[in-house]
């Protein structure tokens, strides 16, 4: 099961799988919960598996928080590889 865990007002953590099957619900939940104040840090230390949909989720979250960009922490190696192959490593690198 994938979920968003609020560690504190500034740091949230994603856990579980970030895939085509899970990111839609995670994006909806994030958007609803972050409406008043988005987190400054999104930690991916508990992500167990990811695919290109997980990378798309980070890109979308970056866009949603462009006025106060969040920092991504502990990005899985698989996601960094996908970012490089997709030519969007700059978005992830800025966020790391």
VMD Tcl script that builds the backbone (N, CA, C; Angstrom):
set m [mol new atoms 288]
animate dup $m
set s [atomselect $m all]
$s set {name element resname resid chain x y z} {
  {N N UNK 1 A 0.834 -1.175 0.000}
  {CA C UNK 1 A 0.000 0.000 0.000}
  {C C UNK 1 A 0.885 1.245 0.000}
  {N N UNK 2 A 0.573 2.183 -0.848}
  {CA C UNK 2 A 1.301 3.440 -0.926}
  {C C UNK 2 A 0.586 4.475 -0.082}
  {N N UNK 3 A 1.393 5.315 0.579}
  {CA C UNK 3 A 0.771 6.333 1.408}
  {C C UNK 3 A 1.684 7.526 1.611}
  {N N UNK 4 A 1.061 8.619 2.044}
  {CA C UNK 4 A 1.777 9.819 2.434}
  {C C UNK 4 A 1.764 9.866 3.950}
  {N N UNK 5 A 2.931 10.024 4.531}
  {CA C UNK 5 A 3.059 10.105 5.985}
  {C C UNK 5 A 3.562 11.502 6.317}
  {N N UNK 6 A 2.826 12.200 7.166}
  {CA C UNK 6 A 3.233 13.538 7.575}
  {C C UNK 6 A 4.111 13.405 8.810}
  {N N UNK 7 A 5.397 13.670 8.641}
  {CA C UNK 7 A 6.324 13.614 9.777}
  {C C UNK 7 A 6.183 14.854 10.641}
  {N N UNK 8 A 6.090 16.014 9.973}
  {CA C UNK 8 A 5.830 17.282 10.638}
  {C C UNK 8 A 5.325 18.247 9.572}
  {N N UNK 9 A 5.091 19.486 9.918}
  {CA C UNK 9 A 4.510 20.435 8.969}
  {C C UNK 9 A 5.381 20.634 7.732}
  {N N UNK 10 A 6.684 20.469 7.890}
  {CA C UNK 10 A 7.594 20.732 6.775}
  {C C UNK 10 A 8.058 19.502 6.017}
  {N N UNK 11 A 7.943 18.323 6.616}
  {CA C UNK 11 A 8.478 17.102 5.997}
  {C C UNK 11 A 7.402 16.030 5.904}
  {N N UNK 12 A 7.177 15.570 4.685}
  {CA C UNK 12 A 6.269 14.458 4.430}
  {C C UNK 12 A 7.100 13.333 3.832}
  {N N UNK 13 A 6.595 12.107 3.965}
  {CA C UNK 13 A 7.312 10.933 3.467}
  {C C UNK 13 A 6.361 10.099 2.612}
  {N N UNK 14 A 6.855 9.625 1.481}
  {CA C UNK 14 A 6.106 8.680 0.658}
  {C C UNK 14 A 6.576 7.288 0.984}
  {N N UNK 15 A 5.643 6.349 1.057}
  {CA C UNK 15 A 6.035 4.962 1.300}
  {C C UNK 15 A 5.272 4.053 0.350}
  {N N UNK 16 A 5.880 2.907 0.098}
  {CA C UNK 16 A 5.252 1.926 -0.778}
  {C C UNK 16 A 5.691 2.088 -2.221}
  {N N UNK 17 A 4.824 1.682 -3.112}
  {CA C UNK 17 A 5.113 1.650 -4.541}
  {C C UNK 17 A 4.636 2.925 -5.223}
  {N N UNK 18 A 5.476 3.484 -6.092}
  {CA C UNK 18 A 5.090 4.622 -6.929}
  {C C UNK 18 A 5.018 4.100 -8.357}
  {N N UNK 19 A 3.805 3.744 -8.777}
  {CA C UNK 19 A 3.620 3.134 -10.094}
  {C C UNK 19 A 2.334 3.659 -10.722}
  {N N UNK 20 A 2.081 3.213 -11.941}
  {CA C UNK 20 A 0.854 3.624 -12.625}
  {C C UNK 20 A -0.379 3.296 -11.788}
  {N N UNK 21 A -0.314 2.232 -11.008}
  {CA C UNK 21 A -1.460 1.799 -10.200}
  {C C UNK 21 A -1.671 2.655 -8.959}
  {N N UNK 22 A -0.654 3.395 -8.519}
  {CA C UNK 22 A -0.769 4.097 -7.239}
  {C C UNK 22 A -0.659 5.608 -7.303}
  {N N UNK 23 A -0.004 6.167 -8.310}
  {CA C UNK 23 A 0.279 7.605 -8.269}
  {C C UNK 23 A -0.952 8.491 -8.411}
  {N N UNK 24 A -1.975 8.028 -9.084}
  {CA C UNK 24 A -3.192 8.845 -9.213}
  {C C UNK 24 A -3.795 9.166 -7.860}
  {N N UNK 25 A -3.946 8.148 -7.033}
  {CA C UNK 25 A -4.507 8.345 -5.695}
  {C C UNK 25 A -3.571 9.178 -4.832}
  {N N UNK 26 A -2.255 8.943 -4.947}
  {CA C UNK 26 A -1.290 9.726 -4.172}
  {C C UNK 26 A -1.319 11.199 -4.572}
  {N N UNK 27 A -1.436 11.471 -5.858}
  {CA C UNK 27 A -1.493 12.856 -6.321}
  {C C UNK 27 A -2.739 13.549 -5.785}
  {N N UNK 28 A -3.867 12.869 -5.847}
  {CA C UNK 28 A -5.116 13.439 -5.311}
  {C C UNK 28 A -4.977 13.729 -3.826}
  {N N UNK 29 A -4.443 12.771 -3.086}
  {CA C UNK 29 A -4.271 12.958 -1.642}
  {C C UNK 29 A -3.306 14.100 -1.346}
  {N N UNK 30 A -2.199 14.133 -2.057}
  {CA C UNK 30 A -1.221 15.198 -1.845}
  {C C UNK 30 A -1.853 16.564 -2.099}
  {N N UNK 31 A -2.550 16.695 -3.217}
  {CA C UNK 31 A -3.168 17.963 -3.589}
  {C C UNK 31 A -4.148 18.430 -2.520}
  {N N UNK 32 A -4.953 17.519 -2.012}
  {CA C UNK 32 A -5.926 17.870 -0.975}
  {C C UNK 32 A -5.238 18.259 0.331}
  {N N UNK 33 A -4.275 17.475 0.746}
  {CA C UNK 33 A -3.613 17.720 2.032}
  {C C UNK 33 A -2.681 18.927 1.990}
  {N N UNK 34 A -2.124 19.222 0.832}
  {CA C UNK 34 A -1.155 20.308 0.712}
  {C C UNK 34 A -1.805 21.633 0.350}
  {N N UNK 35 A -3.118 21.641 0.152}
  {CA C UNK 35 A -3.796 22.866 -0.267}
  {C C UNK 35 A -3.473 24.054 0.640}
  {N N UNK 36 A -3.563 23.899 1.951}
  {CA C UNK 36 A -3.245 25.073 2.769}
  {C C UNK 36 A -1.754 25.395 2.761}
  {N N UNK 37 A -0.910 24.402 2.990}
  {CA C UNK 37 A 0.533 24.613 3.040}
  {C C UNK 37 A 1.254 23.333 2.632}
  {N N UNK 38 A 1.900 23.342 1.471}
  {CA C UNK 38 A 2.632 22.138 1.054}
  {C C UNK 38 A 3.894 21.959 1.893}
  {N N UNK 39 A 4.398 20.736 1.961}
  {CA C UNK 39 A 5.633 20.497 2.720}
  {C C UNK 39 A 6.834 21.103 2.003}
  {N N UNK 40 A 7.892 21.325 2.740}
  {CA C UNK 40 A 9.136 21.818 2.147}
  {C C UNK 40 A 10.026 20.663 1.698}
  {N N UNK 41 A 9.827 19.483 2.333}
  {CA C UNK 41 A 10.645 18.308 2.026}
  {C C UNK 41 A 9.726 17.110 1.794}
  {N N UNK 42 A 10.006 16.365 0.748}
  {CA C UNK 42 A 9.303 15.111 0.490}
  {C C UNK 42 A 10.358 14.008 0.474}
  {N N UNK 43 A 10.305 13.139 1.467}
  {CA C UNK 43 A 11.296 12.073 1.631}
  {C C UNK 43 A 10.779 10.791 0.993}
  {N N UNK 44 A 11.597 10.182 0.153}
  {CA C UNK 44 A 11.214 8.962 -0.551}
  {C C UNK 44 A 11.929 7.734 0.000}
  {N N UNK 45 A 12.394 7.806 1.238}
  {CA C UNK 45 A 13.199 6.722 1.814}
  {C C UNK 45 A 12.437 5.401 1.923}
  {N N UNK 46 A 11.115 5.446 1.997}
  {CA C UNK 46 A 10.330 4.222 2.152}
  {C C UNK 46 A 9.665 3.753 0.865}
  {N N UNK 47 A 10.086 4.309 -0.267}
  {CA C UNK 47 A 9.547 3.865 -1.562}
  {C C UNK 47 A 10.173 2.517 -1.893}
  {N N UNK 48 A 9.326 1.535 -2.151}
  {CA C UNK 48 A 9.806 0.174 -2.393}
  {C C UNK 48 A 10.049 -0.127 -3.872}
  {N N UNK 49 A 9.306 0.524 -4.741}
  {CA C UNK 49 A 9.447 0.301 -6.189}
  {C C UNK 49 A 8.872 1.509 -6.899}
  {N N UNK 50 A 9.439 1.826 -8.055}
  {CA C UNK 50 A 8.927 2.951 -8.827}
  {C C UNK 50 A 9.045 2.650 -10.315}
  {N N UNK 51 A 8.249 3.356 -11.087}
  {CA C UNK 51 A 8.354 3.289 -12.541}
  {C C UNK 51 A 8.242 4.719 -13.054}
  {N N UNK 52 A 8.030 4.884 -14.344}
  {CA C UNK 52 A 7.986 6.230 -14.910}
  {C C UNK 52 A 6.839 7.066 -14.344}
  {N N UNK 53 A 5.793 6.426 -13.864}
  {CA C UNK 53 A 4.692 7.175 -13.250}
  {C C UNK 53 A 5.147 7.827 -11.947}
  {N N UNK 54 A 6.032 7.171 -11.218}
  {CA C UNK 54 A 6.583 7.764 -10.004}
  {C C UNK 54 A 7.396 9.006 -10.326}
  {N N UNK 55 A 8.171 8.937 -11.391}
  {CA C UNK 55 A 8.945 10.095 -11.836}
  {C C UNK 55 A 8.002 11.213 -12.269}
  {N N UNK 56 A 6.954 10.865 -12.990}
  {CA C UNK 56 A 5.967 11.869 -13.417}
  {C C UNK 56 A 5.311 12.528 -12.207}
  {N N UNK 57 A 5.090 11.756 -11.153}
  {CA C UNK 57 A 4.519 12.314 -9.928}
  {C C UNK 57 A 5.434 13.395 -9.359}
  {N N UNK 58 A 6.729 13.134 -9.273}
  {CA C UNK 58 A 7.649 14.144 -8.749}
  {C C UNK 58 A 7.659 15.400 -9.610}
  {N N UNK 59 A 7.619 15.214 -10.915}
  {CA C UNK 59 A 7.599 16.361 -11.824}
  {C C UNK 59 A 6.324 17.171 -11.611}
  {N N UNK 60 A 5.200 16.499 -11.458}
  {CA C UNK 60 A 3.930 17.184 -11.208}
  {C C UNK 60 A 3.956 17.921 -9.874}
  {N N UNK 61 A 4.479 17.280 -8.839}
  {CA C UNK 61 A 4.552 17.932 -7.528}
  {C C UNK 61 A 5.467 19.142 -7.578}
  {N N UNK 62 A 6.537 19.041 -8.326}
  {CA C UNK 62 A 7.448 20.186 -8.513}
  {C C UNK 62 A 6.672 21.339 -9.146}
  {N N UNK 63 A 5.842 21.038 -10.142}
  {CA C UNK 63 A 5.039 22.069 -10.795}
  {C C UNK 63 A 3.999 22.680 -9.864}
  {N N UNK 64 A 3.381 21.855 -9.044}
  {CA C UNK 64 A 2.359 22.350 -8.121}
  {C C UNK 64 A 2.934 23.238 -7.037}
  {N N UNK 65 A 4.195 23.059 -6.715}
  {CA C UNK 65 A 4.808 23.823 -5.626}
  {C C UNK 65 A 5.878 24.785 -6.149}
  {N N UNK 66 A 5.727 25.245 -7.377}
  {CA C UNK 66 A 6.776 26.071 -7.978}
  {C C UNK 66 A 6.988 27.398 -7.245}
  {N N UNK 67 A 5.968 27.902 -6.543}
  {CA C UNK 67 A 6.145 29.142 -5.790}
  {C C UNK 67 A 6.978 28.922 -4.532}
  {N N UNK 68 A 6.978 27.722 -4.019}
  {CA C UNK 68 A 7.784 27.342 -2.849}
  {C C UNK 68 A 8.279 25.922 -3.081}
  {N N UNK 69 A 9.237 25.749 -3.995}
  {CA C UNK 69 A 9.663 24.399 -4.387}
  {C C UNK 69 A 10.106 23.538 -3.210}
  {N N UNK 70 A 9.616 22.325 -3.218}
  {CA C UNK 70 A 10.018 21.393 -2.175}
  {C C UNK 70 A 11.301 20.680 -2.571}
  {N N UNK 71 A 11.961 20.143 -1.587}
  {CA C UNK 71 A 13.170 19.362 -1.789}
  {C C UNK 71 A 12.794 17.893 -1.719}
  {N N UNK 72 A 13.280 17.108 -2.670}
  {CA C UNK 72 A 13.080 15.665 -2.640}
  {C C UNK 72 A 14.310 15.050 -1.984}
  {N N UNK 73 A 14.076 14.132 -1.081}
  {CA C UNK 73 A 15.161 13.488 -0.342}
  {C C UNK 73 A 15.092 11.979 -0.558}
  {N N UNK 74 A 16.230 11.330 -0.607}
  {CA C UNK 74 A 16.331 9.863 -0.725}
  {C C UNK 74 A 15.618 9.329 -1.969}
  {N N UNK 75 A 15.909 9.925 -3.101}
  {CA C UNK 75 A 15.301 9.489 -4.360}
  {C C UNK 75 A 15.883 8.126 -4.730}
  {N N UNK 76 A 15.029 7.132 -4.996}
  {CA C UNK 76 A 15.527 5.792 -5.337}
  {C C UNK 76 A 16.398 5.807 -6.601}
  {N N UNK 77 A 17.415 4.959 -6.601}
  {CA C UNK 77 A 18.321 4.863 -7.750}
  {C C UNK 77 A 17.567 4.569 -9.041}
  {N N UNK 78 A 16.541 3.737 -8.943}
  {CA C UNK 78 A 15.740 3.392 -10.128}
  {C C UNK 78 A 15.095 4.646 -10.721}
  {N N UNK 79 A 14.616 5.531 -9.856}
  {CA C UNK 79 A 13.984 6.760 -10.325}
  {C C UNK 79 A 15.020 7.709 -10.928}
  {N N UNK 80 A 16.199 7.791 -10.327}
  {CA C UNK 80 A 17.261 8.630 -10.883}
  {C C UNK 80 A 17.679 8.131 -12.268}
  {N N UNK 81 A 17.730 6.818 -12.439}
  {CA C UNK 81 A 18.063 6.246 -13.751}
  {C C UNK 81 A 17.000 6.599 -14.785}
  {N N UNK 82 A 15.739 6.479 -14.399}
  {CA C UNK 82 A 14.648 6.842 -15.309}
  {C C UNK 82 A 14.719 8.318 -15.683}
  {N N UNK 83 A 15.052 9.163 -14.712}
  {CA C UNK 83 A 15.159 10.601 -14.978}
  {C C UNK 83 A 16.262 10.882 -15.995}
  {N N UNK 84 A 17.385 10.192 -15.847}
  {CA C UNK 84 A 18.498 10.372 -16.779}
  {C C UNK 84 A 18.109 9.897 -18.175}
  {N N UNK 85 A 17.503 8.722 -18.249}
  {CA C UNK 85 A 17.070 8.188 -19.551}
  {C C UNK 85 A 16.026 9.067 -20.216}
  {N N UNK 86 A 15.200 9.729 -19.412}
  {CA C UNK 86 A 14.123 10.565 -19.930}
  {C C UNK 86 A 14.575 11.999 -20.196}
  {N N UNK 87 A 15.785 12.327 -19.799}
  {CA C UNK 87 A 16.291 13.684 -20.022}
  {C C UNK 87 A 15.720 14.717 -19.056}
  {N N UNK 88 A 15.239 14.286 -17.908}
  {CA C UNK 88 A 14.679 15.224 -16.931}
  {C C UNK 88 A 15.475 15.202 -15.629}
  {N N UNK 89 A 16.718 14.745 -15.710}
  {CA C UNK 89 A 17.530 14.654 -14.496}
  {C C UNK 89 A 17.734 16.007 -13.830}
  {N N UNK 90 A 17.669 17.103 -14.613}
  {CA C UNK 90 A 17.823 18.430 -14.017}
  {C C UNK 90 A 16.715 18.729 -13.015}
  {N N UNK 91 A 15.521 18.287 -13.305}
  {CA C UNK 91 A 14.387 18.505 -12.375}
  {C C UNK 91 A 14.630 17.739 -11.089}
  {N N UNK 92 A 15.069 16.516 -11.202}
  {CA C UNK 92 A 15.325 15.690 -10.017}
  {C C UNK 92 A 16.574 16.195 -9.302}
  {N N UNK 93 A 17.606 16.549 -10.055}
  {CA C UNK 93 A 18.857 17.013 -9.442}
  {C C UNK 93 A 18.633 18.297 -8.667}
  {N N UNK 94 A 17.831 19.203 -9.189}
  {CA C UNK 94 A 17.524 20.436 -8.464}
  {C C UNK 94 A 16.784 20.115 -7.192}
  {N N UNK 95 A 16.039 19.006 -7.218}
  {CA C UNK 95 A 15.210 18.672 -6.081}
  {C C UNK 95 A 15.940 17.857 -5.024}
  {N N UNK 96 A 17.067 17.258 -5.383}
  {CA C UNK 96 A 17.760 16.377 -4.445}
  {C C UNK 96 A 18.385 17.131 -3.313}
}
mol reanalyze $m
mol bondsrecalc $m
mol representation Tube
mol addrep $m
